[in-house]
């Protein structure tokens, strides 16, 4: 029986057109779903950083790492280990809120370390940055309020401490 697990990996690649398409096609070919994908510039303008969350079994995940590492544009690939890394995601959630509900919703947002990014026209926009699990927990806790729009950035991850990668 295959044990399915969510994993996070970081891929540093040359900042070239088409790289993202080649990497995502590797996932499709192996039957892996990309749960979250974030692409950003790095401190080196010639490189981009891909942070990928995916769910699958260990054998297939190792194949993806091996195949992604073979791409000409791949400079570095590594797994993000939760025990010595930070994983964060930003969420904006817009709720319809009456005057009576606004105070309660604002308190709930603050209790999750978030802030009210906007309060206008009978709506409140919550802005929360934390782990994906905390964001999911907030959404569950706020179920009694009418959610009208939701946006999440995707995960970013970084190892703690004095860790850097020479290319």
C-alpha positions in Angstrom: 0.0 0.0 0.0 1.4 3.4 -1.0 1.5 6.0 1.8 0.5 9.4 0.5 2.2 12.3 2.1 2.4 16.1 1.5 5.9 17.3 0.8 7.5 20.7 0.1 10.5 21.2 -2.2 12.4 24.2 -3.4 13.9 24.3 -6.9 16.4 27.0 -7.9 16.3 27.4 -11.7 17.7 29.6 -14.4 15.3 32.5 -15.0 14.4 31.4 -18.5 11.1 31.3 -20.4 9.5 27.8 -20.4 11.2 26.4 -17.3 8.0 26.4 -15.3 6.1 24.6 -18.0 8.8 21.9 -18.2 8.8 21.4 -14.4 5.0 21.3 -14.1 4.8 18.7 -17.0 7.1 16.4 -15.0 4.5 16.4 -12.2 1.7 15.7 -14.7 3.6 12.9 -16.3 4.1 11.2 -12.9 0.5 11.7 -11.8 1.3 14.2 -9.0 -0.9 17.1 -8.2 0.7 20.4 -7.4 -1.1 21.6 -4.2 0.8 24.9 -4.1 3.3 26.6 -6.4 5.0 29.8 -5.8 7.6 31.3 -8.1 9.7 34.3 -7.1 13.0 36.0 -7.9 16.0 35.4 -5.7 18.9 37.5 -4.5 20.6 36.5 -7.9 18.7 38.1 -10.8 19.6 35.1 -13.0 17.7 32.6 -10.8 14.1 32.0 -9.9 12.9 30.1 -6.8 10.1 27.6 -7.1 8.4 26.4 -3.9 6.2 23.4 -4.6 3.8 21.6 -2.3 2.6 18.2 -3.5 1.1 15.0 -2.3 2.2 11.6 -3.3 4.1 8.5 -2.2 7.8 8.5 -1.5 8.9 6.5 -4.6 7.2 8.9 -7.0 8.4 11.9 -5.1 12.0 10.7 -5.4 11.5 10.2 -9.2 10.2 13.8 -9.5 13.3 15.1 -7.7 15.6 13.1 -9.9 13.9 14.1 -13.1 13.6 17.8 -12.1 17.3 17.7 -11.2 18.2 16.5 -14.7 16.7 19.6 -16.4 19.4 21.9 -17.8 18.0 24.9 -16.0 17.8 23.3 -12.6 20.7 24.6 -10.4 19.6 23.2 -7.0 16.7 21.1 -5.6 16.0 20.3 -2.0 13.3 19.1 0.3 12.1 21.5 3.0 12.2 19.6 6.3 9.5 21.1 8.6 11.6 20.5 11.8 14.1 23.1 10.8 12.3 25.3 8.3 9.6 28.0 8.2 6.7 27.5 5.9 4.3 30.4 5.4 1.3 31.4 3.2 -0.6 34.7 2.9 -4.4 34.7 2.7 -7.0 37.4 2.0 -10.5 36.4 2.9 -13.5 38.8 2.3 -16.6 38.3 4.5 -20.0 40.0 4.4 -20.4 41.3 8.0 -23.1 43.3 9.6 -22.2 46.0 12.2 -22.9 43.4 14.9 -20.7 40.7 13.3 -17.8 43.1 12.5 -16.4 43.3 16.1 -16.6 39.5 16.6 -15.0 38.8 13.2 -12.3 41.3 13.9 -11.5 39.7 17.2 -11.3 36.3 15.5 -8.9 37.6 12.8 -6.7 39.1 15.5 -6.7 35.8 17.5 -5.1 34.2 14.5 -2.4 36.8 14.2 -4.1 38.5 11.3 -5.4 42.0 10.7 -8.4 43.6 9.1 -7.0 44.8 5.7 -10.2 46.6 4.8 -13.6 47.3 6.3 -16.0 48.9 3.9 -19.4 48.5 2.3 -20.5 45.9 4.9 -17.5 43.7 4.2 -14.3 42.8 6.1 -11.2 41.6 4.5 -9.0 39.4 6.7 -5.2 39.3 6.0 -3.4 36.4 7.7 0.1 35.1 7.1 1.0 31.8 8.8 1.3 28.1 8.0 -1.3 26.5 5.7 -2.8 24.6 8.6 -3.4 27.8 10.6 -5.1 29.4 7.6 -7.3 26.3 7.3 -8.1 26.5 11.0 -9.1 30.1 10.7 -11.4 29.4 7.8 -13.0 26.6 9.9 -13.4 28.9 12.9 -14.9 31.7 10.7 -17.5 29.3 9.0 -20.4 31.1 10.7 -19.6 34.3 8.7 -20.5 34.6 5.0 -17.3 34.1 3.0 -17.6 35.9 -0.3 -14.1 35.8 -1.7 -10.9 34.0 -0.9 -7.3 34.3 -2.2 -4.2 32.4 -1.0 -0.7 33.0 -2.3 0.8 29.6 -2.1 3.5 28.4 0.2 6.9 29.9 0.6 9.6 28.1 2.7 13.0 28.8 4.1 15.3 26.9 6.4 16.1 28.4 9.7 19.5 29.6 10.8 22.7 30.2 8.9 22.0 28.0 5.9 22.9 29.1 2.4 23.5 27.4 -0.9 26.5 27.8 -3.1 25.8 27.3 -6.8 
